[in-house]
Amino acid sequence: YIFDEPVNCSKITIQTGHPHRFFWGVAFGHAEISYDGVNFEYVAEFDKYNKVIINNITKPVKAVKIICHGPGEGRSITLQPLKIE
């Protein structure tokens, strides 16, 4: 995800998979954030619910990246809208 303008927030939740079933989520992966849109920092691994919660954001975020480490449940994933607080 790349934002047109950096976003001021304190928390971002990345949820993958179908909203009503546990299908097509990122089973093996992690998230990274960037404050300038170029340099990314590791945040956390996806949990067993195919989710990453980014806390302790210190400045406006320009981009969020999802990195997959291995195979999931199929050949595709579903990305839900970011929850930005």
C-alpha positions in Angstrom: 0.0 0.0 0.0 1.4 3.4 -1.0 -0.3 6.5 0.3 -0.5 9.7 -1.7 0.5 11.7 1.4 2.0 10.3 4.6 -0.7 9.2 7.1 -0.6 10.3 10.7 -1.7 7.4 12.9 -0.8 5.4 16.0 -1.9 2.0 14.8 -2.4 0.1 11.5 -4.1 -3.4 11.3 -3.4 -5.5 8.2 -6.0 -8.3 7.9 -5.7 -10.8 5.1 -8.1 -13.6 4.1 -11.8 -13.7 3.4 -13.7 -11.6 5.9 -16.2 -14.4 6.8 -14.0 -17.5 6.5 -10.4 -18.5 7.1 -9.5 -18.7 3.4 -6.9 -16.9 1.3 -4.9 -15.3 4.0 -1.2 -14.8 4.4 -0.1 -17.8 6.5 3.6 -17.3 6.3 4.8 -13.7 6.0 5.5 -10.4 7.7 4.8 -6.7 7.3 7.1 -3.7 6.8 6.4 0.1 7.0 8.1 3.0 5.4 8.1 6.6 6.5 9.6 7.9 3.2 8.2 5.4 0.7 11.7 4.0 -0.1 13.3 2.5 3.0 11.2 -0.1 4.8 11.4 -1.5 8.4 10.4 -4.9 9.6 7.3 -4.7 11.8 5.9 -8.2 12.7 5.0 -11.7 11.4 1.4 -12.5 10.5 -0.3 -14.3 13.3 -2.5 -17.4 13.2 -5.4 -15.2 12.2 -3.6 -13.9 9.1 -3.2 -10.5 10.8 -0.5 -8.0 11.7 -1.1 -5.1 14.1 1.5 -2.3 13.8 1.7 -0.3 17.1 4.1 2.4 18.3 4.2 4.4 15.0 6.4 7.3 15.6 5.8 9.5 12.5 3.5 9.7 9.4 3.6 6.5 7.3 4.0 6.7 3.6 3.8 2.9 2.7 3.0 -0.5 4.1 4.5 -3.7 2.5 3.4 -7.3 2.8 6.1 -10.0 2.4 5.1 -13.6 1.8 7.6 -16.3 3.0 6.0 -19.4 1.7 3.0 -21.1 0.3 -0.5 -20.5 1.7 -3.8 -22.2 1.3 -3.9 -21.6 -2.5 -2.6 -19.6 -5.4 -4.1 -16.3 -4.3 -4.7 -14.1 -1.2 -7.4 -11.7 -0.2 -6.4 -8.3 1.2 -8.8 -6.5 3.3 -8.8 -2.7 3.6 -6.2 -1.4 6.1 -7.6 -0.4 9.5 -5.9 2.9 10.3 -6.3 4.4 13.7 
